[in-house]
Amino acid sequence: MSTVLLVIGISIVAFGLFALAMSITLIVKGKNIESEIGDNPNMKNLGITCARHQLEEEERVLRGESGCDVTPCHPQGCGTCSSTPK
């Protein structure tokens, strides 16, 4: 068996095992892994928010404005935070 076929075979097996592991995680938990900072409840409990929200809060404090009207990392994700003050 040539080296190229061996490497391709190992790559296919590794990818298959990864896909199987992710599928099992999805089946057991019933949902995808919460990897985004704004959606992860453990990070929310620690008071960690997305970088964009933290920067906007720091800018508001420096300008002397009141806090953001969106909770740390809006339920639809950090992409919904506006870049203009509210």
Gaussian input, Z-matrix of N, CA and C with variables (Angstrom, degrees):
# hf/3-21g

backbone

0 1
 N
 C     1     B1
 C     2     B2     1     A1
 N     3     B3     2     A2     1     D1
 C     4     B4     3     A3     2     D2
 C     5     B5     4     A4     3     D3
 N     6     B6     5     A5     4     D4
 C     7     B7     6     A6     5     D5
 C     8     B8     7     A7     6     D6
 N     9     B9     8     A8     7     D7
 C    10    B10     9     A9     8     D8
 C    11    B11    10    A10     9     D9
 N    12    B12    11    A11    10    D10
 C    13    B13    12    A12    11    D11
 C    14    B14    13    A13    12    D12
 N    15    B15    14    A14    13    D13
 C    16    B16    15    A15    14    D14
 C    17    B17    16    A16    15    D15
 N    18    B18    17    A17    16    D16
 C    19    B19    18    A18    17    D17
 C    20    B20    19    A19    18    D18
 N    21    B21    20    A20    19    D19
 C    22    B22    21    A21    20    D20
 C    23    B23    22    A22    21    D21
 N    24    B24    23    A23    22    D22
 C    25    B25    24    A24    23    D23
 C    26    B26    25    A25    24    D24
 N    27    B27    26    A26    25    D25
 C    28    B28    27    A27    26    D26
 C    29    B29    28    A28    27    D27
 N    30    B30    29    A29    28    D28
 C    31    B31    30    A30    29    D29
 C    32    B32    31    A31    30    D30
 N    33    B33    32    A32    31    D31
 C    34    B34    33    A33    32    D32
 C    35    B35    34    A34    33    D33
 N    36    B36    35    A35    34    D34
 C    37    B37    36    A36    35    D35
 C    38    B38    37    A37    36    D36
 N    39    B39    38    A38    37    D37
 C    40    B40    39    A39    38    D38
 C    41    B41    40    A40    39    D39
 N    42    B42    41    A41    40    D40
 C    43    B43    42    A42    41    D41
 C    44    B44    43    A43    42    D42
 N    45    B45    44    A44    43    D43
 C    46    B46    45    A45    44    D44
 C    47    B47    46    A46    45    D45
 N    48    B48    47    A47    46    D46
 C    49    B49    48    A48    47    D47
 C    50    B50    49    A49    48    D48
 N    51    B51    50    A50    49    D49
 C    52    B52    51    A51    50    D50
 C    53    B53    52    A52    51    D51
 N    54    B54    53    A53    52    D52
 C    55    B55    54    A54    53    D53
 C    56    B56    55    A55    54    D54
 N    57    B57    56    A56    55    D55
 C    58    B58    57    A57    56    D56
 C    59    B59    58    A58    57    D57
 N    60    B60    59    A59    58    D58
 C    61    B61    60    A60    59    D59
 C    62    B62    61    A61    60    D60
 N    63    B63    62    A62    61    D61
 C    64    B64    63    A63    62    D62
 C    65    B65    64    A64    63    D63
 N    66    B66    65    A65    64    D64
 C    67    B67    66    A66    65    D65
 C    68    B68    67    A67    66    D66
 N    69    B69    68    A68    67    D67
 C    70    B70    69    A69    68    D68
 C    71    B71    70    A70    69    D69
 N    72    B72    71    A71    70    D70
 C    73    B73    72    A72    71    D71
 C    74    B74    73    A73    72    D72
 N    75    B75    74    A74    73    D73
 C    76    B76    75    A75    74    D74
 C    77    B77    76    A76    75    D75
 N    78    B78    77    A77    76    D76
 C    79    B79    78    A78    77    D77
 C    80    B80    79    A79    78    D78
 N    81    B81    80    A80    79    D79
 C    82    B82    81    A81    80    D80
 C    83    B83    82    A82    81    D81
 N    84    B84    83    A83    82    D82
 C    85    B85    84    A84    83    D83
 C    86    B86    85    A85    84    D84
 N    87    B87    86    A86    85    D85
 C    88    B88    87    A87    86    D86
 C    89    B89    88    A88    87    D87
 N    90    B90    89    A89    88    D88
 C    91    B91    90    A90    89    D89
 C    92    B92    91    A91    90    D90
 N    93    B93    92    A92    91    D91
 C    94    B94    93    A93    92    D92
 C    95    B95    94    A94    93    D93
 N    96    B96    95    A95    94    D94
 C    97    B97    96    A96    95    D95
 C    98    B98    97    A97    96    D96
 N    99    B99    98    A98    97    D97
 C   100   B100    99    A99    98    D98
 C   101   B101   100   A100    99    D99
 N   102   B102   101   A101   100   D100
 C   103   B103   102   A102   101   D101
 C   104   B104   103   A103   102   D102
 N   105   B105   104   A104   103   D103
 C   106   B106   105   A105   104   D104
 C   107   B107   106   A106   105   D105
 N   108   B108   107   A107   106   D106
 C   109   B109   108   A108   107   D107
 C   110   B110   109   A109   108   D108
 N   111   B111   110   A110   109   D109
 C   112   B112   111   A111   110   D110
 C   113   B113   112   A112   111   D111
 N   114   B114   113   A113   112   D112
 C   115   B115   114   A114   113   D113
 C   116   B116   115   A115   114   D114
 N   117   B117   116   A116   115   D115
 C   118   B118   117   A117   116   D116
 C   119   B119   118   A118   117   D117
 N   120   B120   119   A119   118   D118
 C   121   B121   120   A120   119   D119
 C   122   B122   121   A121   120   D120
 N   123   B123   122   A122   121   D121
 C   124   B124   123   A123   122   D122
 C   125   B125   124   A124   123   D123
 N   126   B126   125   A125   124   D124
 C   127   B127   126   A126   125   D125
 C   128   B128   127   A127   126   D126
 N   129   B129   128   A128   127   D127
 C   130   B130   129   A129   128   D128
 C   131   B131   130   A130   129   D129
 N   132   B132   131   A131   130   D130
 C   133   B133   132   A132   131   D131
 C   134   B134   133   A133   132   D132
 N   135   B135   134   A134   133   D133
 C   136   B136   135   A135   134   D134
 C   137   B137   136   A136   135   D135
 N   138   B138   137   A137   136   D136
 C   139   B139   138   A138   137   D137
 C   140   B140   139   A139   138   D138
 N   141   B141   140   A140   139   D139
 C   142   B142   141   A141   140   D140
 C   143   B143   142   A142   141   D141
 N   144   B144   143   A143   142   D142
 C   145   B145   144   A144   143   D143
 C   146   B146   145   A145   144   D144
 N   147   B147   146   A146   145   D145
 C   148   B148   147   A147   146   D146
 C   149   B149   148   A148   147   D147
 N   150   B150   149   A149   148   D148
 C   151   B151   150   A150   149   D149
 C   152   B152   151   A151   150   D150
 N   153   B153   152   A152   151   D151
 C   154   B154   153   A153   152   D152
 C   155   B155   154   A154   153   D153
 N   156   B156   155   A155   154   D154
 C   157   B157   156   A156   155   D155
 C   158   B158   157   A157   156   D156
 N   159   B159   158   A158   157   D157
 C   160   B160   159   A159   158   D158
 C   161   B161   160   A160   159   D159
 N   162   B162   161   A161   160   D160
 C   163   B163   162   A162   161   D161
 C   164   B164   163   A163   162   D162
 N   165   B165   164   A164   163   D163
 C   166   B166   165   A165   164   D164
 C   167   B167   166   A166   165   D165
 N   168   B168   167   A167   166   D166
 C   169   B169   168   A168   167   D167
 C   170   B170   169   A169   168   D168
 N   171   B171   170   A170   169   D169
 C   172   B172   171   A171   170   D170
 C   173   B173   172   A172   171   D171
 N   174   B174   173   A173   172   D172
 C   175   B175   174   A174   173   D173
 C   176   B176   175   A175   174   D174
 N   177   B177   176   A176   175   D175
 C   178   B178   177   A177   176   D176
 C   179   B179   178   A178   177   D177
 N   180   B180   179   A179   178   D178
 C   181   B181   180   A180   179   D179
 C   182   B182   181   A181   180   D180
 N   183   B183   182   A182   181   D181
 C   184   B184   183   A183   182   D182
 C   185   B185   184   A184   183   D183
 N   186   B186   185   A185   184   D184
 C   187   B187   186   A186   185   D185
 C   188   B188   187   A187   186   D186
 N   189   B189   188   A188   187   D187
 C   190   B190   189   A189   188   D188
 C   191   B191   190   A190   189   D189
 N   192   B192   191   A191   190   D190
 C   193   B193   192   A192   191   D191
 C   194   B194   193   A193   192   D192
 N   195   B195   194   A194   193   D193
 C   196   B196   195   A195   194   D194
 C   197   B197   196   A196   195   D195
 N   198   B198   197   A197   196   D196
 C   199   B199   198   A198   197   D197
 C   200   B200   199   A199   198   D198
 N   201   B201   200   A200   199   D199
 C   202   B202   201   A201   200   D200
 C   203   B203   202   A202   201   D201
 N   204   B204   203   A203   202   D202
 C   205   B205   204   A204   203   D203
 C   206   B206   205   A205   204   D204
 N   207   B207   206   A206   205   D205
 C   208   B208   207   A207   206   D206
 C   209   B209   208   A208   207   D207
 N   210   B210   209   A209   208   D208
 C   211   B211   210   A210   209   D209
 C   212   B212   211   A211   210   D210
 N   213   B213   212   A212   211   D211
 C   214   B214   213   A213   212   D212
 C   215   B215   214   A214   213   D213
 N   216   B216   215   A215   214   D214
 C   217   B217   216   A216   215   D215
 C   218   B218   217   A217   216   D216
 N   219   B219   218   A218   217   D217
 C   220   B220   219   A219   218   D218
 C   221   B221   220   A220   219   D219
 N   222   B222   221   A221   220   D220
 C   223   B223   222   A222   221   D221
 C   224   B224   223   A223   222   D222
 N   225   B225   224   A224   223   D223
 C   226   B226   225   A225   224   D224
 C   227   B227   226   A226   225   D225
 N   228   B228   227   A227   226   D226
 C   229   B229   228   A228   227   D227
 C   230   B230   229   A229   228   D228
 N   231   B231   230   A230   229   D229
 C   232   B232   231   A231   230   D230
 C   233   B233   232   A232   231   D231
 N   234   B234   233   A233   232   D232
 C   235   B235   234   A234   233   D233
 C   236   B236   235   A235   234   D234
 N   237   B237   236   A236   235   D235
 C   238   B238   237   A237   236   D236
 C   239   B239   238   A238   237   D237
 N   240   B240   239   A239   238   D238
 C   241   B241   240   A240   239   D239
 C   242   B242   241   A241   240   D240
 N   243   B243   242   A242   241   D241
 C   244   B244   243   A243   242   D242
 C   245   B245   244   A244   243   D243
 N   246   B246   245   A245   244   D244
 C   247   B247   246   A246   245   D245
 C   248   B248   247   A247   246   D246
 N   249   B249   248   A248   247   D247
 C   250   B250   249   A249   248   D248
 C   251   B251   250   A250   249   D249
 N   252   B252   251   A251   250   D250
 C   253   B253   252   A252   251   D251
 C   254   B254   253   A253   252   D252
 N   255   B255   254   A254   253   D253
 C   256   B256   255   A255   254   D254
 C   257   B257   256   A256   255   D255

   B1=1.4568
   B2=1.5276
   B3=1.3026
   B4=1.4585
   B5=1.5283
   B6=1.2994
   B7=1.4589
   B8=1.5254
   B9=1.3119
   B10=1.4653
   B11=1.5220
   B12=1.3221
   B13=1.4647
   B14=1.5194
   B15=1.3190
   B16=1.4631
   B17=1.5348
   B18=1.3224
   B19=1.4692
   B20=1.5260
   B21=1.3092
   B22=1.4701
   B23=1.5251
   B24=1.3252
   B25=1.4672
   B26=1.5191
   B27=1.3285
   B28=1.4676
   B29=1.5278
   B30=1.3265
   B31=1.4692
   B32=1.5235
   B33=1.3187
   B34=1.4636
   B35=1.5273
   B36=1.3196
   B37=1.4689
   B38=1.5300
   B39=1.3384
   B40=1.4653
   B41=1.5225
   B42=1.3311
   B43=1.4665
   B44=1.5253
   B45=1.3048
   B46=1.4631
   B47=1.5214
   B48=1.3235
   B49=1.4669
   B50=1.5323
   B51=1.3261
   B52=1.4650
   B53=1.5289
   B54=1.3185
   B55=1.4687
   B56=1.5283
   B57=1.3320
   B58=1.4660
   B59=1.5284
   B60=1.3307
   B61=1.4622
   B62=1.5242
   B63=1.3268
   B64=1.4607
   B65=1.5324
   B66=1.3212
   B67=1.4663
   B68=1.5197
   B69=1.3280
   B70=1.4642
   B71=1.5216
   B72=1.3427
   B73=1.4565
   B74=1.5222
   B75=1.3143
   B76=1.4606
   B77=1.5310
   B78=1.3261
   B79=1.4667
   B80=1.5252
   B81=1.3322
   B82=1.4639
   B83=1.5256
   B84=1.3381
   B85=1.4619
   B86=1.5202
   B87=1.3121
   B88=1.4505
   B89=1.5120
   B90=1.3290
   B91=1.4604
   B92=1.5226
   B93=1.3347
   B94=1.4584
   B95=1.5181
   B96=1.3144
   B97=1.4510
   B98=1.5204
   B99=1.3199
   B100=1.4586
   B101=1.5236
   B102=1.3194
   B103=1.4564
   B104=1.5204
   B105=1.3349
   B106=1.4528
   B107=1.5228
   B108=1.3075
   B109=1.4613
   B110=1.5246
   B111=1.3014
   B112=1.4576
   B113=1.5175
   B114=1.3287
   B115=1.4624
   B116=1.5293
   B117=1.3175
   B118=1.4575
   B119=1.5281
   B120=1.3530
   B121=1.4733
   B122=1.5293
   B123=1.3195
   B124=1.4661
   B125=1.5281
   B126=1.3207
   B127=1.4651
   B128=1.5164
   B129=1.3399
   B130=1.4645
   B131=1.5240
   B132=1.3464
   B133=1.4651
   B134=1.5174
   B135=1.3377
   B136=1.4611
   B137=1.5234
   B138=1.3222
   B139=1.4520
   B140=1.5178
   B141=1.3251
   B142=1.4573
   B143=1.5235
   B144=1.3275
   B145=1.4584
   B146=1.5212
   B147=1.3024
   B148=1.4588
   B149=1.5252
   B150=1.3294
   B151=1.4615
   B152=1.5252
   B153=1.3084
   B154=1.4634
   B155=1.5285
   B156=1.3290
   B157=1.4589
   B158=1.5238
   B159=1.3220
   B160=1.4555
   B161=1.5295
   B162=1.3271
   B163=1.4672
   B164=1.5245
   B165=1.3313
   B166=1.4635
   B167=1.5241
   B168=1.3334
   B169=1.4615
   B170=1.5233
   B171=1.3363
   B172=1.4590
   B173=1.5282
   B174=1.3294
   B175=1.4584
   B176=1.5200
   B177=1.3323
   B178=1.4654
   B179=1.5355
   B180=1.3274
   B181=1.4638
   B182=1.5244
   B183=1.3282
   B184=1.4676
   B185=1.5299
   B186=1.3292
   B187=1.4677
   B188=1.5282
   B189=1.3279
   B190=1.4591
   B191=1.5088
   B192=1.3262
   B193=1.4639
   B194=1.5191
   B195=1.3290
   B196=1.4615
   B197=1.5243
   B198=1.3197
   B199=1.4628
   B200=1.5093
   B201=1.2977
   B202=1.4630
   B203=1.5258
   B204=1.3226
   B205=1.4596
   B206=1.5210
   B207=1.3284
   B208=1.4618
   B209=1.5165
   B210=1.3184
   B211=1.4567
   B212=1.5155
   B213=1.3420
   B214=1.4652
   B215=1.5099
   B216=1.2533
   B217=1.4610
   B218=1.5182
   B219=1.2845
   B220=1.4566
   B221=1.5283
   B222=1.3326
   B223=1.4659
   B224=1.5289
   B225=1.3397
   B226=1.4577
   B227=1.5183
   B228=1.3195
   B229=1.4602
   B230=1.5107
   B231=1.3100
   B232=1.4629
   B233=1.5134
   B234=1.3066
   B235=1.4550
   B236=1.5086
   B237=1.3457
   B238=1.4538
   B239=1.5204
   B240=1.3451
   B241=1.4584
   B242=1.5332
   B243=1.3092
   B244=1.4705
   B245=1.5171
   B246=1.3060
   B247=1.4547
   B248=1.5183
   B249=1.3369
   B250=1.4458
   B251=1.5162
   B252=1.3194
   B253=1.4716
   B254=1.5212
   B255=1.3073
   B256=1.4647
   B257=1.4964
   A1=107.95
   A2=116.48
   A3=119.23
   A4=110.70
   A5=115.58
   A6=122.01
   A7=111.46
   A8=116.64
   A9=120.47
   A10=110.33
   A11=117.44
   A12=120.05
   A13=111.24
   A14=116.68
   A15=120.60
   A16=110.40
   A17=117.22
   A18=121.21
   A19=110.45
   A20=117.58
   A21=120.75
   A22=110.43
   A23=116.96
   A24=121.06
   A25=112.10
   A26=116.93
   A27=120.85
   A28=110.23
   A29=117.43
   A30=121.28
   A31=111.15
   A32=116.62
   A33=120.96
   A34=110.45
   A35=116.83
   A36=120.74
   A37=110.36
   A38=117.59
   A39=120.92
   A40=110.89
   A41=117.12
   A42=120.40
   A43=110.75
   A44=116.68
   A45=120.47
   A46=112.26
   A47=116.87
   A48=120.63
   A49=110.98
   A50=116.44
   A51=120.27
   A52=110.44
   A53=116.92
   A54=121.20
   A55=110.51
   A56=116.79
   A57=120.98
   A58=111.09
   A59=116.95
   A60=120.65
   A61=111.24
   A62=117.27
   A63=119.96
   A64=111.19
   A65=116.54
   A66=120.21
   A67=111.10
   A68=116.19
   A69=120.13
   A70=109.95
   A71=117.32
   A72=120.75
   A73=110.80
   A74=116.41
   A75=120.78
   A76=110.91
   A77=117.09
   A78=120.87
   A79=110.93
   A80=117.27
   A81=120.95
   A82=111.13
   A83=117.24
   A84=120.52
   A85=112.55
   A86=117.15
   A87=120.98
   A88=113.56
   A89=116.94
   A90=120.87
   A91=108.09
   A92=115.53
   A93=120.07
   A94=110.54
   A95=116.53
   A96=121.49
   A97=108.52
   A98=116.87
   A99=121.85
   A100=108.81
   A101=115.72
   A102=119.41
   A103=113.40
   A104=118.26
   A105=119.81
   A106=109.10
   A107=115.96
   A108=121.58
   A109=111.47
   A110=117.30
   A111=120.65
   A112=114.27
   A113=117.58
   A114=120.98
   A115=113.20
   A116=117.92
   A117=121.45
   A118=110.19
   A119=117.97
   A120=119.90
   A121=112.86
   A122=118.02
   A123=119.33
   A124=111.00
   A125=116.91
   A126=119.88
   A127=111.01
   A128=117.23
   A129=120.37
   A130=109.90
   A131=117.57
   A132=121.12
   A133=111.55
   A134=117.24
   A135=121.30
   A136=112.10
   A137=117.57
   A138=121.92
   A139=113.47
   A140=117.52
   A141=121.77
   A142=108.56
   A143=116.20
   A144=121.22
   A145=109.00
   A146=116.02
   A147=119.65
   A148=110.03
   A149=115.94
   A150=121.42
   A151=111.63
   A152=116.39
   A153=120.01
   A154=110.86
   A155=116.04
   A156=119.85
   A157=110.12
   A158=118.26
   A159=121.28
   A160=110.91
   A161=116.91
   A162=120.26
   A163=111.73
   A164=116.56
   A165=119.93
   A166=111.14
   A167=117.24
   A168=120.73
   A169=110.82
   A170=117.88
   A171=121.11
   A172=111.24
   A173=117.54
   A174=120.97
   A175=111.15
   A176=117.70
   A177=121.19
   A178=110.62
   A179=116.14
   A180=119.94
   A181=109.83
   A182=117.02
   A183=120.66
   A184=111.78
   A185=117.37
   A186=121.04
   A187=111.82
   A188=117.05
   A189=120.81
   A190=113.44
   A191=118.09
   A192=121.71
   A193=110.12
   A194=115.48
   A195=120.35
   A196=109.76
   A197=116.41
   A198=122.34
   A199=114.03
   A200=114.51
   A201=123.47
   A202=109.26
   A203=116.49
   A204=119.13
   A205=112.44
   A206=117.21
   A207=120.48
   A208=107.66
   A209=116.20
   A210=119.46
   A211=108.94
   A212=118.32
   A213=119.25
   A214=110.57
   A215=113.33
   A216=124.18
   A217=111.07
   A218=113.27
   A219=124.67
   A220=110.20
   A221=119.50
   A222=122.03
   A223=114.77
   A224=118.28
   A225=119.40
   A226=112.29
   A227=118.94
   A228=121.65
   A229=112.01
   A230=115.52
   A231=121.39
   A232=112.65
   A233=118.39
   A234=120.61
   A235=112.77
   A236=117.97
   A237=120.45
   A238=112.00
   A239=117.92
   A240=120.04
   A241=108.01
   A242=116.78
   A243=119.20
   A244=109.16
   A245=116.54
   A246=120.33
   A247=111.82
   A248=117.97
   A249=121.14
   A250=109.39
   A251=118.64
   A252=120.04
   A253=110.87
   A254=115.54
   A255=121.37
   A256=110.41
   D1=132.97
   D2=-177.61
   D3=-75.62
   D4=161.03
   D5=-178.55
   D6=-64.99
   D7=-37.71
   D8=-179.21
   D9=-63.34
   D10=-45.24
   D11=179.12
   D12=-65.22
   D13=-35.99
   D14=178.57
   D15=-64.34
   D16=-44.62
   D17=179.27
   D18=-65.22
   D19=-42.94
   D20=178.37
   D21=-62.92
   D22=-42.59
   D23=178.67
   D24=-62.18
   D25=-44.78
   D26=178.79
   D27=-64.07
   D28=-39.26
   D29=178.89
   D30=-63.37
   D31=-42.99
   D32=179.92
   D33=-64.73
   D34=-42.43
   D35=179.06
   D36=-65.12
   D37=-43.53
   D38=179.45
   D39=-62.37
   D40=-44.05
   D41=178.17
   D42=-63.60
   D43=-40.17
   D44=178.34
   D45=-62.59
   D46=-41.46
   D47=178.20
   D48=-65.99
   D49=-39.54
   D50=177.08
   D51=-62.09
   D52=-47.21
   D53=-179.86
   D54=-62.17
   D55=-40.11
   D56=177.87
   D57=-63.62
   D58=-43.08
   D59=179.77
   D60=-63.83
   D61=-41.74
   D62=178.36
   D63=-66.62
   D64=-36.58
   D65=178.11
   D66=-66.10
   D67=-42.80
   D68=179.15
   D69=-63.26
   D70=-41.06
   D71=177.31
   D72=-60.43
   D73=-43.40
   D74=179.58
   D75=-64.35
   D76=-41.66
   D77=-179.13
   D78=-67.71
   D79=-44.82
   D80=-176.68
   D81=-69.26
   D82=-48.26
   D83=-178.20
   D84=-78.86
   D85=-27.27
   D86=-177.97
   D87=81.51
   D88=6.40
   D89=179.35
   D90=-157.41
   D91=166.11
   D92=178.03
   D93=-72.24
   D94=160.89
   D95=176.50
   D96=-67.01
   D97=133.70
   D98=-178.59
   D99=-87.11
   D100=89.86
   D101=-175.71
   D102=-97.91
   D103=-15.39
   D104=179.31
   D105=-78.82
   D106=137.60
   D107=-175.32
   D108=-58.15
   D109=-42.30
   D110=-176.88
   D111=-69.70
   D112=-19.69
   D113=-177.57
   D114=-102.18
   D115=-12.17
   D116=-174.33
   D117=-83.13
   D118=116.81
   D119=-176.84
   D120=-65.83
   D121=-30.77
   D122=179.26
   D123=-65.94
   D124=-38.76
   D125=178.14
   D126=-71.13
   D127=-34.66
   D128=176.26
   D129=-63.07
   D130=-40.90
   D131=178.94
   D132=-62.83
   D133=-31.53
   D134=178.79
   D135=-83.31
   D136=-4.54
   D137=179.88
   D138=81.73
   D139=17.54
   D140=179.94
   D141=-89.99
   D142=126.82
   D143=178.52
   D144=-120.12
   D145=174.20
   D146=-179.80
   D147=-69.15
   D148=154.27
   D149=-175.71
   D150=-61.74
   D151=-38.20
   D152=-179.02
   D153=-61.93
   D154=-43.77
   D155=-179.73
   D156=-66.06
   D157=-40.46
   D158=179.38
   D159=-63.00
   D160=-43.08
   D161=178.72
   D162=-63.44
   D163=-42.29
   D164=178.83
   D165=-63.41
   D166=-39.74
   D167=178.06
   D168=-64.72
   D169=-43.32
   D170=178.67
   D171=-62.81
   D172=-39.86
   D173=177.83
   D174=-64.98
   D175=-40.20
   D176=178.04
   D177=-63.25
   D178=-41.82
   D179=-179.94
   D180=-63.98
   D181=-42.77
   D182=179.38
   D183=-64.36
   D184=-33.61
   D185=178.49
   D186=-83.45
   D187=-8.72
   D188=179.62
   D189=79.50
   D190=21.75
   D191=-179.58
   D192=-91.42
   D193=165.01
   D194=177.94
   D195=-74.84
   D196=172.29
   D197=-176.08
   D198=-66.77
   D199=170.76
   D200=-179.21
   D201=-71.26
   D202=145.84
   D203=178.07
   D204=-88.74
   D205=3.06
   D206=174.66
   D207=-106.29
   D208=139.01
   D209=177.59
   D210=-65.70
   D211=155.83
   D212=-179.04
   D213=-49.39
   D214=119.12
   D215=-175.13
   D216=54.08
   D217=97.25
   D218=-179.52
   D219=-48.97
   D220=147.76
   D221=-178.98
   D222=-53.71
   D223=-27.76
   D224=178.35
   D225=-85.63
   D226=3.66
   D227=177.76
   D228=107.23
   D229=169.02
   D230=-175.94
   D231=-68.98
   D232=-19.34
   D233=179.51
   D234=-66.73
   D235=-14.89
   D236=-178.35
   D237=-87.43
   D238=-12.52
   D239=177.93
   D240=-65.19
   D241=134.52
   D242=179.11
   D243=-87.46
   D244=154.13
   D245=179.92
   D246=-88.14
   D247=-5.68
   D248=178.82
   D249=-103.19
   D250=145.42
   D251=179.86
   D252=-66.70
   D253=150.32
   D254=-178.32
   D255=-102.93

